[in-house]
Amino acid sequence: MTEPRRQVLVAFATASGSTREIAERIGGRLRAVADVAMLPAGPGVELDRFDAFVIGSAVHDMAWLPPARGLAQRLAPVVRGRPVWFFSVAGIDPRGRTRTWMAHQEAARVARGLPGELHPRDHRLFGGVVRMDGVPLWGRLFYRLARQHPGDQRDWPAIDAWADEVAGALASSPLDAGSR
Ligand SMILES: Cc1cc2nc3c(=O)[nH]c(=O)nc-3n(C[C@H](O)[C@H](O)[C@H](O)COP(=O)(O)O)c2cc1C
């Protein structure tokens, strides 16, 4: 007998769109192993019917955007062991040793603002699209010090590889019939 396909929620919060495109890319690859609902994070997103959750957000001021934080807060008390993955989309392109370290630090800061009870299987930080218009002086200085440049920092092979890791974990984890 074939197992029913896993129902996976890929939810995202974006200000300028780069996180949405990353979420779509991840969701597209997860469709190889699961039924995927791709939704903007928000209070109306239903959580009961999913077997697993991939939640991502743009990072603003070292934190997820409020709709993604709100979704994580709502999920925490009802997650009941269902697997969760987080991704963050930031102005840091994690390629390169110093920037990999910075990306880890930034992901850790972001995680401190999220419910500890969720215990994500992984939390990966990807570079997004950096626009300098509207960035305050301290932000520009930070970018300069971090040797970052504006523009599209998205590392699509890394995003695909991460999505495939999630897909592999989903495909090999047993469906918990009691979770839905
Ligand atoms: C107001 C503002 C604050 C930001 N704060 C941070 C930050 O604290 N850390 C960081 O790494 N990137 C920061 N960024 C860069 C964004 O995370 C990056 O541009 C990301 O790709 C935005 O995603 P989006 O296109 O989905 O909105 C900030 C960008 C803006 C506009």
The ligand as a Gaussian input file, in Angstrom:
#p B3LYP/6-31G(d) Opt

LIG

0 1
 C       14.823000      48.053000       6.626000
 C       15.769000      46.909000       6.329000
 C       16.455000      46.295000       7.383000
 C       17.334000      45.241000       7.124000
 N       17.978000      44.640000       8.176000
 C       18.834000      43.627000       7.938000
 C       19.516000      43.002000       9.020000
 O       19.372000      43.326000      10.182000
 N       20.393000      41.997000       8.723000
 C       20.611000      41.587000       7.428000
 O       21.431000      40.687000       7.219000
 N       19.951000      42.140000       6.386000
 C       19.072000      43.148000       6.604000
 N       18.396000      43.718000       5.553000
 C       18.565000      43.170000       4.185000
 C       17.388000      42.239000       3.802000
 O       17.296000      41.159000       4.688000
 C       17.588000      41.700000       2.381000
 O       17.572000      42.789000       1.488000
 C       16.537000      40.670000       1.982000
 O       16.867000      40.146000       0.713000
 C       15.150000      41.259000       1.923000
 O       14.230000      40.248000       1.565000
 P       12.904000      40.556000       0.715000
 O       13.349000      40.971000      -0.666000
 O       12.152000      39.271000       0.725000
 O       12.171000      41.643000       1.428000
 C       17.527000      44.782000       5.781000
 C       16.832000      45.406000       4.734000
 C       15.951000      46.457000       5.005000
 C       15.217000      47.101000       3.834000

